[in-house]
Amino acid sequence: MTRAHYIFGHTFNTTFSYCLTKAWTEAKEEARISEENARRAAEYKAKYGNRDYRNYRSYYSSRMGHNDWRCDYRNDAKATVIRSFNAR
């Protein structure tokens, strides 16, 4: 209703009925878009969640350009050790 009043006050030569219809259409479209975005976010998290978490943890203590290579090396070394234990 607030959006309809806004549209009515900021347009020329329109009926309030038209403004209500327009506001309702905009609200439905906004709800559809937010639902679609939530679905895409869940799909992305399911597909790439582990990778994003690993990247977040690997650079947790680094300042970009200063000691980020140490974090990479440490994590690569840790992954190598874990892989060697799991291979047995």
PDB file of N, CA, C and O in Angstrom:
ATOM      1  N   MET A   1       0.821  -1.181   0.000  1.00  0.00           N
ATOM      2  CA  MET A   1       0.000   0.000   0.000  1.00  0.00           C
ATOM      3  C   MET A   1       0.875   1.259   0.000  1.00  0.00           C
ATOM      4  O   MET A   1       0.556   2.247  -0.660  1.00  0.00           O
ATOM      5  N   THR A   2       1.974   1.207   0.744  1.00  0.00           N
ATOM      6  CA  THR A   2       2.886   2.348   0.784  1.00  0.00           C
ATOM      7  C   THR A   2       3.486   2.590  -0.595  1.00  0.00           C
ATOM      8  O   THR A   2       3.587   3.727  -1.055  1.00  0.00           O
ATOM      9  N   ARG A   3       3.880   1.506  -1.241  1.00  0.00           N
ATOM     10  CA  ARG A   3       4.458   1.636  -2.580  1.00  0.00           C
ATOM     11  C   ARG A   3       3.427   2.182  -3.563  1.00  0.00           C
ATOM     12  O   ARG A   3       3.766   2.985  -4.433  1.00  0.00           O
ATOM     13  N   ALA A   4       2.180   1.758  -3.434  1.00  0.00           N
ATOM     14  CA  ALA A   4       1.123   2.264  -4.310  1.00  0.00           C
ATOM     15  C   ALA A   4       0.930   3.761  -4.104  1.00  0.00           C
ATOM     16  O   ALA A   4       0.767   4.501  -5.075  1.00  0.00           O
ATOM     17  N   HIS A   5       0.945   4.214  -2.867  1.00  0.00           N
ATOM     18  CA  HIS A   5       0.834   5.646  -2.597  1.00  0.00           C
ATOM     19  C   HIS A   5       2.026   6.402  -3.180  1.00  0.00           C
ATOM     20  O   HIS A   5       1.870   7.501  -3.712  1.00  0.00           O
ATOM     21  N   TYR A   6       3.210   5.814  -3.079  1.00  0.00           N
ATOM     22  CA  TYR A   6       4.399   6.452  -3.648  1.00  0.00           C
ATOM     23  C   TYR A   6       4.254   6.586  -5.162  1.00  0.00           C
ATOM     24  O   TYR A   6       4.497   7.653  -5.725  1.00  0.00           O
ATOM     25  N   ILE A   7       3.857   5.492  -5.815  1.00  0.00           N
ATOM     26  CA  ILE A   7       3.688   5.530  -7.274  1.00  0.00           C
ATOM     27  C   ILE A   7       2.626   6.559  -7.649  1.00  0.00           C
ATOM     28  O   ILE A   7       2.802   7.326  -8.595  1.00  0.00           O
ATOM     29  N   PHE A   8       1.533   6.572  -6.910  1.00  0.00           N
ATOM     30  CA  PHE A   8       0.439   7.504  -7.196  1.00  0.00           C
ATOM     31  C   PHE A   8       0.896   8.955  -7.045  1.00  0.00           C
ATOM     32  O   PHE A   8       0.515   9.817  -7.837  1.00  0.00           O
ATOM     33  N   GLY A   9       1.698   9.215  -6.045  1.00  0.00           N
ATOM     34  CA  GLY A   9       2.165  10.576  -5.818  1.00  0.00           C
ATOM     35  C   GLY A   9       3.238  11.033  -6.780  1.00  0.00           C
ATOM     36  O   GLY A   9       3.458  12.234  -6.937  1.00  0.00           O
ATOM     37  N   HIS A  10       3.911  10.092  -7.427  1.00  0.00           N
ATOM     38  CA  HIS A  10       5.027  10.453  -8.300  1.00  0.00           C
ATOM     39  C   HIS A  10       4.755  10.178  -9.773  1.00  0.00           C
ATOM     40  O   HIS A  10       5.684  10.178 -10.581  1.00  0.00           O
ATOM     41  N   THR A  11       3.513   9.946 -10.129  1.00  0.00           N
ATOM     42  CA  THR A  11       3.160   9.768 -11.538  1.00  0.00           C
ATOM     43  C   THR A  11       2.074  10.768 -11.902  1.00  0.00           C
ATOM     44  O   THR A  11       1.415  11.345 -11.037  1.00  0.00           O
ATOM     45  N   PHE A  12       1.912  10.953 -13.169  1.00  0.00           N
ATOM     46  CA  PHE A  12       0.929  11.919 -13.653  1.00  0.00           C
ATOM     47  C   PHE A  12      -0.201  11.184 -14.357  1.00  0.00           C
ATOM     48  O   PHE A  12       0.036  10.312 -15.194  1.00  0.00           O
ATOM     49  N   ASN A  13      -1.428  11.545 -14.010  1.00  0.00           N
ATOM     50  CA  ASN A  13      -2.619  11.067 -14.699  1.00  0.00           C
ATOM     51  C   ASN A  13      -2.767   9.542 -14.624  1.00  0.00           C
ATOM     52  O   ASN A  13      -3.032   8.895 -15.638  1.00  0.00           O
ATOM     53  N   THR A  14      -2.598   8.971 -13.435  1.00  0.00           N
ATOM     54  CA  THR A  14      -2.841   7.539 -13.238  1.00  0.00           C
ATOM     55  C   THR A  14      -3.886   7.362 -12.151  1.00  0.00           C
ATOM     56  O   THR A  14      -4.045   8.210 -11.273  1.00  0.00           O
ATOM     57  N   THR A  15      -4.590   6.253 -12.225  1.00  0.00           N
ATOM     58  CA  THR A  15      -5.579   5.951 -11.193  1.00  0.00           C
ATOM     59  C   THR A  15      -4.902   5.213 -10.058  1.00  0.00           C
ATOM     60  O   THR A  15      -3.852   4.597 -10.236  1.00  0.00           O
ATOM     61  N   PHE A  16      -5.522   5.285  -8.883  1.00  0.00           N
ATOM     62  CA  PHE A  16      -4.949   4.577  -7.744  1.00  0.00           C
ATOM     63  C   PHE A  16      -5.047   3.068  -7.944  1.00  0.00           C
ATOM     64  O   PHE A  16      -4.199   2.319  -7.458  1.00  0.00           O
ATOM     65  N   SER A  17      -6.067   2.625  -8.648  1.00  0.00           N
ATOM     66  CA  SER A  17      -6.214   1.202  -8.952  1.00  0.00           C
ATOM     67  C   SER A  17      -5.019   0.704  -9.771  1.00  0.00           C
ATOM     68  O   SER A  17      -4.471  -0.364  -9.500  1.00  0.00           O
ATOM     69  N   TYR A  18      -4.628   1.485 -10.763  1.00  0.00           N
ATOM     70  CA  TYR A  18      -3.468   1.117 -11.570  1.00  0.00           C
ATOM     71  C   TYR A  18      -2.212   1.070 -10.705  1.00  0.00           C
ATOM     72  O   TYR A  18      -1.382   0.172 -10.850  1.00  0.00           O
ATOM     73  N   CYS A  19      -2.080   2.041  -9.807  1.00  0.00           N
ATOM     74  CA  CYS A  19      -0.906   2.089  -8.931  1.00  0.00           C
ATOM     75  C   CYS A  19      -0.867   0.886  -7.997  1.00  0.00           C
ATOM     76  O   CYS A  19       0.208   0.346  -7.735  1.00  0.00           O
ATOM     77  N   LEU A  20      -2.021   0.459  -7.492  1.00  0.00           N
ATOM     78  CA  LEU A  20      -2.066  -0.754  -6.666  1.00  0.00           C
ATOM     79  C   LEU A  20      -1.625  -1.973  -7.464  1.00  0.00           C
ATOM     80  O   LEU A  20      -0.847  -2.796  -6.980  1.00  0.00           O
ATOM     81  N   THR A  21      -2.121  -2.081  -8.681  1.00  0.00           N
ATOM     82  CA  THR A  21      -1.737  -3.203  -9.542  1.00  0.00           C
ATOM     83  C   THR A  21      -0.241  -3.186  -9.813  1.00  0.00           C
ATOM     84  O   THR A  21       0.423  -4.221  -9.754  1.00  0.00           O
ATOM     85  N   LYS A  22       0.278  -2.008 -10.108  1.00  0.00           N
ATOM     86  CA  LYS A  22       1.711  -1.872 -10.392  1.00  0.00           C
ATOM     87  C   LYS A  22       2.551  -2.240  -9.166  1.00  0.00           C
ATOM     88  O   LYS A  22       3.558  -2.938  -9.289  1.00  0.00           O
ATOM     89  N   ALA A  23       2.138  -1.772  -7.985  1.00  0.00           N
ATOM     90  CA  ALA A  23       2.875  -2.078  -6.759  1.00  0.00           C
ATOM     91  C   ALA A  23       2.839  -3.573  -6.469  1.00  0.00           C
ATOM     92  O   ALA A  23       3.847  -4.150  -6.063  1.00  0.00           O
ATOM     93  N   TRP A  24       1.682  -4.204  -6.675  1.00  0.00           N
ATOM     94  CA  TRP A  24       1.550  -5.637  -6.440  1.00  0.00           C
ATOM     95  C   TRP A  24       2.431  -6.424  -7.409  1.00  0.00           C
ATOM     96  O   TRP A  24       3.074  -7.398  -7.019  1.00  0.00           O
ATOM     97  N   THR A  25       2.456  -6.003  -8.656  1.00  0.00           N
ATOM     98  CA  THR A  25       3.301  -6.663  -9.661  1.00  0.00           C
ATOM     99  C   THR A  25       4.778  -6.533  -9.287  1.00  0.00           C
ATOM    100  O   THR A  25       5.536  -7.496  -9.391  1.00  0.00           O
ATOM    101  N   GLU A  26       5.179  -5.343  -8.853  1.00  0.00           N
ATOM    102  CA  GLU A  26       6.572  -5.140  -8.440  1.00  0.00           C
ATOM    103  C   GLU A  26       6.927  -6.003  -7.236  1.00  0.00           C
ATOM    104  O   GLU A  26       8.025  -6.556  -7.169  1.00  0.00           O
ATOM    105  N   ALA A  27       6.001  -6.122  -6.282  1.00  0.00           N
ATOM    106  CA  ALA A  27       6.262  -6.934  -5.087  1.00  0.00           C
ATOM    107  C   ALA A  27       6.413  -8.406  -5.453  1.00  0.00           C
ATOM    108  O   ALA A  27       7.294  -9.090  -4.931  1.00  0.00           O
ATOM    109  N   LYS A  28       5.559  -8.895  -6.347  1.00  0.00           N
ATOM    110  CA  LYS A  28       5.668 -10.294  -6.781  1.00  0.00           C
ATOM    111  C   LYS A  28       6.982 -10.534  -7.510  1.00  0.00           C
ATOM    112  O   LYS A  28       7.635 -11.558  -7.305  1.00  0.00           O
ATOM    113  N   GLU A  29       7.366  -9.594  -8.357  1.00  0.00           N
ATOM    114  CA  GLU A  29       8.623  -9.732  -9.094  1.00  0.00           C
ATOM    115  C   GLU A  29       9.818  -9.721  -8.139  1.00  0.00           C
ATOM    116  O   GLU A  29      10.755 -10.502  -8.301  1.00  0.00           O
ATOM    117  N   GLU A  30       9.778  -8.844  -7.156  1.00  0.00           N
ATOM    118  CA  GLU A  30      10.856  -8.780  -6.167  1.00  0.00           C
ATOM    119  C   GLU A  30      10.949 -10.079  -5.366  1.00  0.00           C
ATOM    120  O   GLU A  30      12.047 -10.563  -5.091  1.00  0.00           O
ATOM    121  N   ALA A  31       9.800 -10.643  -4.993  1.00  0.00           N
ATOM    122  CA  ALA A  31       9.789 -11.911  -4.258  1.00  0.00           C
ATOM    123  C   ALA A  31      10.344 -13.037  -5.118  1.00  0.00           C
ATOM    124  O   ALA A  31      11.088 -13.886  -4.629  1.00  0.00           O
ATOM    125  N   ARG A  32       9.983 -13.048  -6.402  1.00  0.00           N
ATOM    126  CA  ARG A  32      10.479 -14.086  -7.307  1.00  0.00           C
ATOM    127  C   ARG A  32      11.994 -13.979  -7.466  1.00  0.00           C
ATOM    128  O   ARG A  32      12.695 -14.990  -7.474  1.00  0.00           O
ATOM    129  N   ILE A  33      12.488 -12.763  -7.592  1.00  0.00           N
ATOM    130  CA  ILE A  33      13.928 -12.562  -7.767  1.00  0.00           C
ATOM    131  C   ILE A  33      14.689 -12.962  -6.509  1.00  0.00           C
ATOM    132  O   ILE A  33      15.739 -13.598  -6.600  1.00  0.00           O
ATOM    133  N   SER A  34      14.175 -12.599  -5.335  1.00  0.00           N
ATOM    134  CA  SER A  34      14.871 -12.964  -4.097  1.00  0.00           C
ATOM    135  C   SER A  34      14.857 -14.477  -3.888  1.00  0.00           C
ATOM    136  O   SER A  34      15.828 -15.043  -3.385  1.00  0.00           O
ATOM    137  N   GLU A  35      13.767 -15.130  -4.272  1.00  0.00           N
ATOM    138  CA  GLU A  35      13.711 -16.589  -4.182  1.00  0.00           C
ATOM    139  C   GLU A  35      14.714 -17.232  -5.131  1.00  0.00           C
ATOM    140  O   GLU A  35      15.382 -18.201  -4.770  1.00  0.00           O
ATOM    141  N   GLU A  36      14.820 -16.699  -6.334  1.00  0.00           N
ATOM    142  CA  GLU A  36      15.783 -17.205  -7.314  1.00  0.00           C
ATOM    143  C   GLU A  36      17.219 -17.003  -6.818  1.00  0.00           C
ATOM    144  O   GLU A  36      18.060 -17.889  -6.969  1.00  0.00           O
ATOM    145  N   ASN A  37      17.497 -15.838  -6.227  1.00  0.00           N
ATOM    146  CA  ASN A  37      18.838 -15.577  -5.696  1.00  0.00           C
ATOM    147  C   ASN A  37      19.173 -16.516  -4.543  1.00  0.00           C
ATOM    148  O   ASN A  37      20.307 -16.983  -4.435  1.00  0.00           O
ATOM    149  N   ALA A  38      18.198 -16.798  -3.684  1.00  0.00           N
ATOM    150  CA  ALA A  38      18.429 -17.723  -2.573  1.00  0.00           C
ATOM    151  C   ALA A  38      18.708 -19.127  -3.099  1.00  0.00           C
ATOM    152  O   ALA A  38      19.572 -19.830  -2.576  1.00  0.00           O
ATOM    153  N   ARG A  39      17.974 -19.534  -4.137  1.00  0.00           N
ATOM    154  CA  ARG A  39      18.201 -20.855  -4.727  1.00  0.00           C
ATOM    155  C   ARG A  39      19.597 -20.938  -5.336  1.00  0.00           C
ATOM    156  O   ARG A  39      20.296 -21.938  -5.169  1.00  0.00           O
ATOM    157  N   ARG A  40      19.997 -19.883  -6.042  1.00  0.00           N
ATOM    158  CA  ARG A  40      21.336 -19.875  -6.644  1.00  0.00           C
ATOM    159  C   ARG A  40      22.428 -19.872  -5.585  1.00  0.00           C
ATOM    160  O   ARG A  40      23.453 -20.532  -5.752  1.00  0.00           O
ATOM    161  N   ALA A  41      22.220 -19.136  -4.497  1.00  0.00           N
ATOM    162  CA  ALA A  41      23.212 -19.098  -3.419  1.00  0.00           C
ATOM    163  C   ALA A  41      23.355 -20.470  -2.775  1.00  0.00           C
ATOM    164  O   ALA A  41      24.468 -20.895  -2.467  1.00  0.00           O
ATOM    165  N   ALA A  42      22.240 -21.169  -2.566  1.00  0.00           N
ATOM    166  CA  ALA A  42      22.306 -22.512  -1.983  1.00  0.00           C
ATOM    167  C   ALA A  42      23.002 -23.477  -2.933  1.00  0.00           C
ATOM    168  O   ALA A  42      23.783 -24.325  -2.501  1.00  0.00           O
ATOM    169  N   GLU A  43      22.722 -23.349  -4.215  1.00  0.00           N
ATOM    170  CA  GLU A  43      23.370 -24.203  -5.208  1.00  0.00           C
ATOM    171  C   GLU A  43      24.878 -23.947  -5.248  1.00  0.00           C
ATOM    172  O   GLU A  43      25.667 -24.889  -5.325  1.00  0.00           O
ATOM    173  N   TYR A  44      25.277 -22.680  -5.196  1.00  0.00           N
ATOM    174  CA  TYR A  44      26.692 -22.329  -5.200  1.00  0.00           C
ATOM    175  C   TYR A  44      27.378 -22.863  -3.950  1.00  0.00           C
ATOM    176  O   TYR A  44      28.478 -23.410  -4.022  1.00  0.00           O
ATOM    177  N   LYS A  45      26.716 -22.699  -2.798  1.00  0.00           N
ATOM    178  CA  LYS A  45      27.318 -23.161  -1.551  1.00  0.00           C
ATOM    179  C   LYS A  45      27.478 -24.678  -1.557  1.00  0.00           C
ATOM    180  O   LYS A  45      28.482 -25.198  -1.071  1.00  0.00           O
ATOM    181  N   ALA A  46      26.493 -25.389  -2.106  1.00  0.00           N
ATOM    182  CA  ALA A  46      26.598 -26.845  -2.183  1.00  0.00           C
ATOM    183  C   ALA A  46      27.735 -27.263  -3.113  1.00  0.00           C
ATOM    184  O   ALA A  46      28.410 -28.263  -2.864  1.00  0.00           O
ATOM    185  N   LYS A  47      27.945 -26.503  -4.174  1.00  0.00           N
ATOM    186  CA  LYS A  47      28.953 -26.874  -5.161  1.00  0.00           C
ATOM    187  C   LYS A  47      30.358 -26.433  -4.760  1.00  0.00           C
ATOM    188  O   LYS A  47      31.318 -27.183  -4.935  1.00  0.00           O
ATOM    189  N   TYR A  48      30.482 -25.211  -4.221  1.00  0.00           N
ATOM    190  CA  TYR A  48      31.798 -24.643  -3.963  1.00  0.00           C
ATOM    191  C   TYR A  48      32.062 -24.324  -2.497  1.00  0.00           C
ATOM    192  O   TYR A  48      33.048 -23.653  -2.191  1.00  0.00           O
ATOM    193  N   GLY A  49      31.227 -24.777  -1.597  1.00  0.00           N
ATOM    194  CA  GLY A  49      31.368 -24.418  -0.191  1.00  0.00           C
ATOM    195  C   GLY A  49      32.685 -24.851   0.416  1.00  0.00           C
ATOM    196  O   GLY A  49      33.327 -24.074   1.122  1.00  0.00           O
ATOM    197  N   ASN A  50      33.099 -26.084   0.151  1.00  0.00           N
ATOM    198  CA  ASN A  50      34.354 -26.584   0.721  1.00  0.00           C
ATOM    199  C   ASN A  50      35.554 -25.813   0.189  1.00  0.00           C
ATOM    200  O   ASN A  50      36.485 -25.504   0.933  1.00  0.00           O
ATOM    201  N   ARG A  51      35.526 -25.507  -1.097  1.00  0.00           N
ATOM    202  CA  ARG A  51      36.634 -24.761  -1.687  1.00  0.00           C
ATOM    203  C   ARG A  51      36.726 -23.371  -1.072  1.00  0.00           C
ATOM    204  O   ARG A  51      37.820 -22.907  -0.751  1.00  0.00           O
ATOM    205  N   ASP A  52      35.597 -22.710  -0.907  1.00  0.00           N
ATOM    206  CA  ASP A  52      35.605 -21.375  -0.317  1.00  0.00           C
ATOM    207  C   ASP A  52      36.102 -21.421   1.121  1.00  0.00           C
ATOM    208  O   ASP A  52      36.844 -20.537   1.549  1.00  0.00           O
ATOM    209  N   TYR A  53      35.702 -22.440   1.864  1.00  0.00           N
ATOM    210  CA  TYR A  53      36.152 -22.554   3.252  1.00  0.00           C
ATOM    211  C   TYR A  53      37.656 -22.803   3.310  1.00  0.00           C
ATOM    212  O   TYR A  53      38.349 -22.216   4.141  1.00  0.00           O
ATOM    213  N   ARG A  54      38.165 -23.667   2.436  1.00  0.00           N
ATOM    214  CA  ARG A  54      39.608 -23.925   2.405  1.00  0.00           C
ATOM    215  C   ARG A  54      40.378 -22.651   2.070  1.00  0.00           C
ATOM    216  O   ARG A  54      41.400 -22.363   2.692  1.00  0.00           O
ATOM    217  N   ASN A  55      39.895 -21.888   1.093  1.00  0.00           N
ATOM    218  CA  ASN A  55      40.561 -20.628   0.747  1.00  0.00           C
ATOM    219  C   ASN A  55      40.520 -19.657   1.917  1.00  0.00           C
ATOM    220  O   ASN A  55      41.505 -18.976   2.202  1.00  0.00           O
ATOM    221  N   TYR A  56      39.389 -19.597   2.585  1.00  0.00           N
ATOM    222  CA  TYR A  56      39.246 -18.700   3.735  1.00  0.00           C
ATOM    223  C   TYR A  56      40.233 -19.077   4.829  1.00  0.00           C
ATOM    224  O   TYR A  56      40.893 -18.202   5.390  1.00  0.00           O
ATOM    225  N   ARG A  57      40.345 -20.359   5.142  1.00  0.00           N
ATOM    226  CA  ARG A  57      41.245 -20.791   6.211  1.00  0.00           C
ATOM    227  C   ARG A  57      42.705 -20.668   5.797  1.00  0.00           C
ATOM    228  O   ARG A  57      43.547 -20.365   6.643  1.00  0.00           O
ATOM    229  N   SER A  58      43.033 -20.887   4.545  1.00  0.00           N
ATOM    230  CA  SER A  58      44.433 -20.842   4.139  1.00  0.00           C
ATOM    231  C   SER A  58      44.989 -19.425   4.201  1.00  0.00           C
ATOM    232  O   SER A  58      46.182 -19.241   4.445  1.00  0.00           O
ATOM    233  N   TYR A  59      44.153 -18.435   3.986  1.00  0.00           N
ATOM    234  CA  TYR A  59      44.616 -17.053   4.028  1.00  0.00           C
ATOM    235  C   TYR A  59      44.147 -16.325   5.277  1.00  0.00           C
ATOM    236  O   TYR A  59      44.129 -15.094   5.303  1.00  0.00           O
ATOM    237  N   TYR A  60      43.770 -17.058   6.303  1.00  0.00           N
ATOM    238  CA  TYR A  60      43.191 -16.451   7.503  1.00  0.00           C
ATOM    239  C   TYR A  60      44.186 -15.526   8.201  1.00  0.00           C
ATOM    240  O   TYR A  60      43.809 -14.444   8.651  1.00  0.00           O
ATOM    241  N   SER A  61      45.450 -15.938   8.297  1.00  0.00           N
ATOM    242  CA  SER A  61      46.426 -15.155   9.055  1.00  0.00           C
ATOM    243  C   SER A  61      47.370 -14.369   8.156  1.00  0.00           C
ATOM    244  O   SER A  61      48.386 -13.860   8.629  1.00  0.00           O
ATOM    245  N   SER A  62      47.058 -14.262   6.887  1.00  0.00           N
ATOM    246  CA  SER A  62      47.995 -13.592   5.989  1.00  0.00           C
ATOM    247  C   SER A  62      47.532 -12.186   5.655  1.00  0.00           C
ATOM    248  O   SER A  62      46.339 -11.887   5.621  1.00  0.00           O
ATOM    249  N   ARG A  63      48.515 -11.337   5.409  1.00  0.00           N
ATOM    250  CA  ARG A  63      48.245 -10.029   4.824  1.00  0.00           C
ATOM    251  C   ARG A  63      48.650 -10.156   3.373  1.00  0.00           C
ATOM    252  O   ARG A  63      49.788 -10.521   3.079  1.00  0.00           O
ATOM    253  N   MET A  64      47.759  -9.867   2.481  1.00  0.00           N
ATOM    254  CA  MET A  64      48.009 -10.141   1.068  1.00  0.00           C
ATOM    255  C   MET A  64      49.295  -9.457   0.604  1.00  0.00           C
ATOM    256  O   MET A  64      49.484  -8.257   0.803  1.00  0.00           O
ATOM    257  N   GLY A  65      50.164 -10.235  -0.013  1.00  0.00           N
ATOM    258  CA  GLY A  65      51.415  -9.717  -0.529  1.00  0.00           C
ATOM    259  C   GLY A  65      52.557  -9.778   0.457  1.00  0.00           C
ATOM    260  O   GLY A  65      53.689  -9.460   0.092  1.00  0.00           O
ATOM    261  N   HIS A  66      52.305 -10.178   1.709  1.00  0.00           N
ATOM    262  CA  HIS A  66      53.371 -10.213   2.707  1.00  0.00           C
ATOM    263  C   HIS A  66      53.763 -11.653   3.041  1.00  0.00           C
ATOM    264  O   HIS A  66      54.868 -12.088   2.719  1.00  0.00           O
ATOM    265  N   ASN A  67      52.869 -12.380   3.677  1.00  0.00           N
ATOM    266  CA  ASN A  67      53.231 -13.745   4.059  1.00  0.00           C
ATOM    267  C   ASN A  67      52.263 -14.767   3.482  1.00  0.00           C
ATOM    268  O   ASN A  67      52.107 -15.855   4.036  1.00  0.00           O
ATOM    269  N   ASP A  68      51.618 -14.434   2.385  1.00  0.00           N
ATOM    270  CA  ASP A  68      50.667 -15.376   1.824  1.00  0.00           C
ATOM    271  C   ASP A  68      51.354 -16.598   1.221  1.00  0.00           C
ATOM    272  O   ASP A  68      50.763 -17.678   1.189  1.00  0.00           O
ATOM    273  N   TRP A  69      52.588 -16.451   0.745  1.00  0.00           N
ATOM    274  CA  TRP A  69      53.281 -17.613   0.201  1.00  0.00           C
ATOM    275  C   TRP A  69      53.592 -18.621   1.301  1.00  0.00           C
ATOM    276  O   TRP A  69      53.601 -19.826   1.052  1.00  0.00           O
ATOM    277  N   ARG A  70      53.852 -18.130   2.533  1.00  0.00           N
ATOM    278  CA  ARG A  70      54.105 -19.048   3.644  1.00  0.00           C
ATOM    279  C   ARG A  70      52.858 -19.856   3.971  1.00  0.00           C
ATOM    280  O   ARG A  70      52.946 -21.051   4.252  1.00  0.00           O
ATOM    281  N   CYS A  71      51.713 -19.215   3.936  1.00  0.00           N
ATOM    282  CA  CYS A  71      50.457 -19.929   4.197  1.00  0.00           C
ATOM    283  C   CYS A  71      50.249 -21.007   3.149  1.00  0.00           C
ATOM    284  O   CYS A  71      49.877 -22.134   3.475  1.00  0.00           O
ATOM    285  N   ASP A  72      50.490 -20.663   1.885  1.00  0.00           N
ATOM    286  CA  ASP A  72      50.330 -21.646   0.817  1.00  0.00           C
ATOM    287  C   ASP A  72      51.274 -22.816   1.027  1.00  0.00           C
ATOM    288  O   ASP A  72      50.865 -23.972   0.923  1.00  0.00           O
ATOM    289  N   TYR A  73      52.540 -22.522   1.324  1.00  0.00           N
ATOM    290  CA  TYR A  73      53.520 -23.583   1.503  1.00  0.00           C
ATOM    291  C   TYR A  73      53.144 -24.466   2.684  1.00  0.00           C
ATOM    292  O   TYR A  73      53.203 -25.692   2.597  1.00  0.00           O
ATOM    293  N   ARG A  74      52.754 -23.831   3.794  1.00  0.00           N
ATOM    294  CA  ARG A  74      52.398 -24.596   4.981  1.00  0.00           C
ATOM    295  C   ARG A  74      51.201 -25.501   4.703  1.00  0.00           C
ATOM    296  O   ARG A  74      51.192 -26.663   5.107  1.00  0.00           O
ATOM    297  N   ASN A  75      50.201 -24.974   4.019  1.00  0.00           N
ATOM    298  CA  ASN A  75      49.027 -25.785   3.731  1.00  0.00           C
ATOM    299  C   ASN A  75      49.332 -26.888   2.733  1.00  0.00           C
ATOM    300  O   ASN A  75      48.804 -27.994   2.846  1.00  0.00           O
ATOM    301  N   ASP A  76      50.188 -26.591   1.748  1.00  0.00           N
ATOM    302  CA  ASP A  76      50.575 -27.634   0.805  1.00  0.00           C
ATOM    303  C   ASP A  76      51.365 -28.725   1.510  1.00  0.00           C
ATOM    304  O   ASP A  76      51.165 -29.908   1.237  1.00  0.00           O
ATOM    305  N   ALA A  77      52.259 -28.340   2.413  1.00  0.00           N
ATOM    306  CA  ALA A  77      53.038 -29.330   3.154  1.00  0.00           C
ATOM    307  C   ALA A  77      52.123 -30.159   4.048  1.00  0.00           C
ATOM    308  O   ALA A  77      52.288 -31.374   4.152  1.00  0.00           O
ATOM    309  N   LYS A  78      51.166 -29.510   4.688  1.00  0.00           N
ATOM    310  CA  LYS A  78      50.236 -30.222   5.559  1.00  0.00           C
ATOM    311  C   LYS A  78      49.394 -31.205   4.738  1.00  0.00           C
ATOM    312  O   LYS A  78      49.165 -32.337   5.163  1.00  0.00           O
ATOM    313  N   ALA A  79      48.939 -30.769   3.571  1.00  0.00           N
ATOM    314  CA  ALA A  79      48.142 -31.648   2.719  1.00  0.00           C
ATOM    315  C   ALA A  79      48.971 -32.835   2.242  1.00  0.00           C
ATOM    316  O   ALA A  79      48.453 -33.945   2.127  1.00  0.00           O
ATOM    317  N   THR A  80      50.258 -32.608   1.961  1.00  0.00           N
ATOM    318  CA  THR A  80      51.137 -33.695   1.522  1.00  0.00           C
ATOM    319  C   THR A  80      51.311 -34.725   2.629  1.00  0.00           C
ATOM    320  O   THR A  80      51.268 -35.928   2.373  1.00  0.00           O
ATOM    321  N   VAL A  81      51.507 -34.262   3.850  1.00  0.00           N
ATOM    322  CA  VAL A  81      51.667 -35.181   4.981  1.00  0.00           C
ATOM    323  C   VAL A  81      50.389 -35.977   5.200  1.00  0.00           C
ATOM    324  O   VAL A  81      50.438 -37.191   5.400  1.00  0.00           O
ATOM    325  N   ILE A  82      49.266 -35.311   5.164  1.00  0.00           N
ATOM    326  CA  ILE A  82      47.985 -36.011   5.365  1.00  0.00           C
ATOM    327  C   ILE A  82      47.758 -37.032   4.266  1.00  0.00           C
ATOM    328  O   ILE A  82      47.301 -38.144   4.531  1.00  0.00           O
ATOM    329  N   ARG A  83      48.077 -36.655   3.022  1.00  0.00           N
ATOM    330  CA  ARG A  83      47.912 -37.590   1.913  1.00  0.00           C
ATOM    331  C   ARG A  83      48.821 -38.804   2.079  1.00  0.00           C
ATOM    332  O   ARG A  83      48.419 -39.926   1.772  1.00  0.00           O
ATOM    333  N   SER A  84      50.051 -38.583   2.564  1.00  0.00           N
ATOM    334  CA  SER A  84      50.975 -39.707   2.721  1.00  0.00           C
ATOM    335  C   SER A  84      50.492 -40.660   3.812  1.00  0.00           C
ATOM    336  O   SER A  84      50.679 -41.871   3.696  1.00  0.00           O
ATOM    337  N   PHE A  85      49.871 -40.130   4.874  1.00  0.00           N
ATOM    338  CA  PHE A  85      49.338 -41.012   5.916  1.00  0.00           C
ATOM    339  C   PHE A  85      48.106 -41.761   5.434  1.00  0.00           C
ATOM    340  O   PHE A  85      47.904 -42.920   5.796  1.00  0.00           O
ATOM    341  N   ASN A  86      47.287 -41.116   4.629  1.00  0.00           N
ATOM    342  CA  ASN A  86      46.075 -41.763   4.132  1.00  0.00           C
ATOM    343  C   ASN A  86      46.374 -42.802   3.067  1.00  0.00           C
ATOM    344  O   ASN A  86      45.568 -43.705   2.844  1.00  0.00           O
ATOM    345  N   ALA A  87      47.525 -42.690   2.402  1.00  0.00           N
ATOM    346  CA  ALA A  87      47.877 -43.623   1.338  1.00  0.00           C
ATOM    347  C   ALA A  87      48.274 -44.988   1.887  1.00  0.00           C
ATOM    348  O   ALA A  87      48.243 -45.983   1.164  1.00  0.00           O
ATOM    349  N   ARG A  88      48.642 -45.037   3.154  1.00  0.00           N
ATOM    350  CA  ARG A  88      49.112 -46.304   3.725  1.00  0.00           C
ATOM    351  C   ARG A  88      48.005 -47.256   3.990  1.00  0.00           C
ATOM    352  O   ARG A  88      48.245 -48.364   4.471  1.00  0.00           O
TER     353      ARG A  88
END
